Amino acid sequence: MNLKGVKILEKEAVAWQKKKHSSMQLDDYQENAKKTAIYAPEHMIMYPALGLAGEAGEVANKVKKIMRDGIQNLPPDWKHQLASEIGDVLWYCAVLASDLNVSLGTIAAQNIEKLERRKRTGTLQGSGDKR
């Protein structure tokens, strides 16, 4: 297969993947993520929180390499690699939220409400949770 054929197949694969996963809701994702969570009950909260920190570090490391090497020197699938790491972060967020008995959808909605309130009051910038 020539390079043009490979590019066409890649575009078709990306379109198929977007169509397949474009409608997944946060709470549906959370339910599916719970099915793949394998750790002892006594490690609830701790295991996903530590995993979240590790995966967030992997995202940061990939972004650091973008800064260091420049986008032009990255592998062709660098966006896919970074998105995959973000997916791992999302998995740990979903499982941690489940351990807390809170839906990921609720967390997302509350976070948007908080950010909209901060925007209205001019406190998006600054520090502290109680802005």
QUIGI-V407654 format. One record per pair of residues at least 24 apart in sequence whose ideal C-beta (glycine too) atoms are under 7 Angstrom apart, sorted by sequence separation. I is the first residue (numbers start at 1). J is the second residue. D is the distance in whole Angstrom. If there is no record, write none. Layout:
i: [I/I]
j: [J/J]
d: [D/D]
This chain:
i: [59/58/59/55/59/55/56/55/52/55/52/51/52/48/52/48/49/48/45/48/45/44/45/33/37/33/34/33/30/34/29/30/30/30/30/29/27/27/26/27/26/25/26]
j: [85/85/86/85/89/88/89/89/89/92/92/92/93/92/96/95/96/96/96/99/99/99/100/91/95/94/95/95/94/98/94/97/98/103/104/104/103/104/104/105/105/105/108]
d: [5/5/6/6/6/4/6/5/6/6/4/5/6/5/6/4/6/4/7/6/5/4/7/5/5/4/6/6/4/5/6/6/6/7/4/7/5/6/4/4/4/7/6]
